[in-house]
Amino acid sequence: MIEISNVTKEYVEGNKALRNVSITIDDGEFVFIMGRNGSGKTTIFKLLMKEEELTSGRIVVNDMNLGKMPRSYVPKYRRRLGVVFQDFRLLKDRNVYENVAFAQRVIGASSRRIRESVPAMLQMVGLSSKYKMYPHQLSGGEQQRVAIARALINRPEVLLADEPTGNLDSHNAMEIMKLLEEINEMGTTVVVVTHSHEIVEKMQKRVIYMERGCVVSDGMPGFYGDMADEWVTEGGETYED
């Protein structure tokens, strides 16, 4: 379970990225966090990753209080998460197999375990035949599948995805979302930060809408009326995301 309770994040220059935000995500949920640039959605991602520290409030992930977590424990905490980024972040000098295996080598997995689990994971994401290929030889969709396989290889309870379809065309974007849905159906909690209204409408999952550092709505897509249009057309002040 992810519990974000009365969280405020204020940067040094006094810019409030989050304002008293409270969100609860139950085990096994699939949740989108949406909002225009500067709404605070990326700040939530960074706080969950322990890349940023909250100013006030409380964040608990799987019974771990992130505010009280010592810095020395952060690498271990991150290894218990699955994380997928917009820009894939694959190791360019290693092939598909080694990119996925790397996540297990970091935690000291045995060679036998790696030999057993990596092919199984590549089969799950549909890349068994491309295990010897390098990132530059793959399409964007295939690279993201490698990133997802790497994120899942250590069987995390929570998968965080930051704009996972941002660099993909609409067809590959939906293929990736279907894969994340399959992962969710196997029991993994999935939290996706996105700005894509098209994907959210098609997926029909819970959506948390952020605006100016606040949660303005929380529920199924389609209930927010003209809010999305207002975000697109509104000008003027910008906010730290």
C-alpha positions in Angstrom: 0.0 0.0 0.0 1.1 3.6 -0.7 -0.1 6.2 1.7 0.6 9.9 1.0 -0.8 11.9 3.9 -1.0 15.7 4.0 2.2 16.0 2.0 3.7 19.4 1.2 6.8 19.9 -0.9 8.4 23.3 -1.0 11.6 24.1 -2.8 14.3 26.4 -1.6 13.0 29.4 -3.6 9.6 29.1 -1.9 7.8 27.4 -4.7 5.3 24.9 -3.5 5.2 21.9 -5.8 2.7 20.0 -3.6 0.2 21.5 -1.2 -1.2 19.2 1.5 -1.7 16.2 -0.8 -3.3 13.0 0.5 -3.5 9.9 -1.7 -4.0 6.2 -0.8 -3.2 3.5 -3.3 -4.2 0.0 -2.3 -2.2 -3.2 -3.0 -2.9 -4.4 -6.5 -4.4 -1.2 -7.8 -3.6 0.4 -11.2 -3.6 4.2 -10.9 -2.8 7.0 -13.3 -1.5 10.4 -11.9 -2.3 13.1 -14.5 -1.9 16.9 -14.8 -0.3 19.5 -17.0 3.3 20.4 -16.7 3.9 21.9 -13.3 0.9 20.2 -11.6 3.0 18.3 -9.1 2.7 14.8 -10.6 6.5 14.4 -11.2 7.2 15.6 -7.8 5.1 12.8 -6.4 7.1 10.3 -8.5 10.4 11.8 -7.2 9.2 11.6 -3.6 8.2 8.0 -4.0 11.6 7.3 -5.5 13.3 9.2 -2.6 14.9 11.5 -5.1 13.4 14.4 -3.2 12.5 14.9 0.5 9.1 16.1 1.6 8.7 19.3 3.5 5.9 18.1 5.7 3.5 15.2 5.9 4.0 11.5 5.7 4.7 8.9 2.9 4.5 5.2 3.6 5.3 2.6 1.0 4.7 -1.1 2.0 5.0 -0.2 5.7 8.2 1.8 5.1 8.0 5.5 6.3 10.1 7.3 3.7 10.4 10.4 5.8 12.2 8.4 8.5 14.3 6.3 6.1 18.0 6.7 6.6 20.0 7.6 3.4 22.0 4.4 3.7 18.8 2.4 3.2 17.6 4.2 0.1 19.4 2.0 -2.5 17.9 -1.1 -0.9 14.5 0.5 -0.9 14.7 1.4 -4.6 15.7 -2.2 -5.4 12.3 -3.2 -4.0 10.6 -1.0 -6.5 10.1 -1.5 -10.2 10.8 1.8 -12.1 10.2 2.6 -15.8 11.2 5.9 -17.3 10.2 7.8 -20.5 13.8 7.6 -21.9 14.2 3.9 -21.2 17.6 4.3 -19.5 19.1 1.1 -21.0 22.8 0.3 -20.9 23.8 1.1 -24.5 26.9 -1.2 -24.4 25.0 -4.3 -23.2 22.5 -6.4 -25.1 18.9 -7.1 -24.1 19.8 -10.1 -21.9 22.5 -8.2 -20.0 20.3 -5.2 -19.5 17.7 -7.3 -17.8 20.3 -9.4 -15.9 22.0 -6.3 -14.6 19.1 -5.6 -12.2 19.7 -9.0 -10.6 23.5 -8.8 -10.5 23.1 -5.6 -8.5 21.3 -7.5 -5.7 23.7 -10.3 -5.8 21.5 -13.0 -7.5 23.2 -16.2 -8.4 24.2 -17.0 -11.9 21.8 -19.9 -11.9 18.9 -17.7 -10.8 19.8 -15.2 -13.6 19.9 -17.9 -16.2 16.5 -19.1 -15.2 14.7 -15.8 -14.6 15.9 -13.6 -17.4 14.7 -15.8 -20.3 11.3 -16.2 -18.6 11.0 -12.4 -18.2 12.0 -11.8 -21.8 9.3 -14.3 -22.9 6.7 -12.5 -20.8 7.5 -9.1 -22.6 7.7 -10.8 -26.0 11.4 -10.3 -26.7 12.8 -13.9 -26.4 14.1 -13.8 -29.9 15.9 -10.5 -29.5 18.0 -11.3 -26.4 21.3 -10.8 -28.2 20.4 -7.4 -29.7 21.6 -4.0 -28.4 19.3 -1.1 -27.6 20.2 0.8 -30.8 18.9 -2.2 -32.8 15.5 -2.1 -31.2 12.4 0.1 -31.8 11.2 2.5 -29.1 8.5 0.1 -28.1 10.9 -2.8 -27.8 13.3 -0.7 -25.7 10.5 0.1 -23.3 9.7 -3.6 -23.1 13.3 -4.3 -22.1 13.0 -1.5 -19.5 9.8 -3.1 -18.1 11.5 -6.6 -18.0 14.4 -5.1 -16.1 12.0 -3.3 -13.7 10.1 -6.6 -13.0 12.9 -9.1 -12.8 13.2 -8.8 -9.0 9.5 -9.2 -8.5 8.7 -5.8 -7.0 5.4 -5.2 -5.2 5.1 -1.8 -6.8 5.9 -0.6 -10.3 6.3 3.1 -10.9 6.3 4.4 -14.5 7.1 8.0 -15.3 5.6 8.9 -18.8 6.4 5.3 -20.0 4.8 6.0 -23.4 6.1 9.6 -23.9 8.5 8.6 -26.7 6.2 6.1 -28.5 3.7 6.3 -31.2 0.0 5.6 -30.3 0.2 1.9 -31.4 3.3 1.1 -29.3 2.0 3.2 -26.5 -1.1 1.1 -26.2 0.9 -2.1 -26.5 3.0 -1.0 -23.5 -0.1 -0.1 -21.5 -1.6 -3.5 -22.2 1.6 -5.1 -20.9 1.4 -3.0 -17.7 -2.2 -4.1 -17.3 -1.2 -7.7 -17.6 1.5 -7.1 -15.0 -1.1 -5.5 -12.7 -3.4 -8.5 -13.1 -0.7 -10.7 -11.7 -0.8 -8.7 -8.5 1.7 -5.8 -8.9 0.6 -2.4 -7.9 1.1 -0.1 -10.9 1.3 3.7 -10.7 1.7 5.6 -14.0 2.5 9.3 -14.3 1.3 10.6 -17.7 -0.1 13.5 -19.6 -1.9 11.4 -22.2 -5.6 11.8 -22.0 -6.0 9.3 -24.9 -4.3 6.5 -23.0 -6.2 7.2 -19.8 -9.6 7.2 -21.6 -8.8 3.9 -23.3 -7.5 2.2 -20.2 -10.4 3.1 -17.9 -8.5 2.9 -14.6 -8.5 5.1 -11.6 -7.2 8.6 -12.4 -5.8 11.1 -9.9 -5.8 14.6 -11.4 -3.2 17.2 -10.1 -3.4 20.9 -10.6 -1.0 23.5 -9.0 0.2 21.0 -6.4 -3.2 19.8 -5.3 -5.4 16.8 -6.0 -8.4 18.2 -7.8 -10.2 14.9 -8.6 -9.8 11.2 -8.0 -11.9 8.5 -9.8 -12.6 7.0 -13.2 -11.8 9.0 -16.4 -14.6 11.0 -18.0 -16.0 12.6 -14.8 -13.9 15.7 -14.8 -15.8 17.5 -17.5 -14.0 20.3 -19.3 -11.0 20.3 -16.8 -8.6 18.9 -19.4 -9.5 21.7 -21.9 -8.9 24.3 -19.2 -5.4 22.9 -18.6 -4.6 23.1 -22.2 -5.8 26.6 -22.8 -4.9 28.2 -19.5 -1.8 30.5 -19.7 0.2 32.6 -17.3 1.8 31.3 -14.1 3.9 28.2 -14.1 4.7 25.9 -11.2 7.5 23.6 -10.2 6.6 20.0 -11.2 
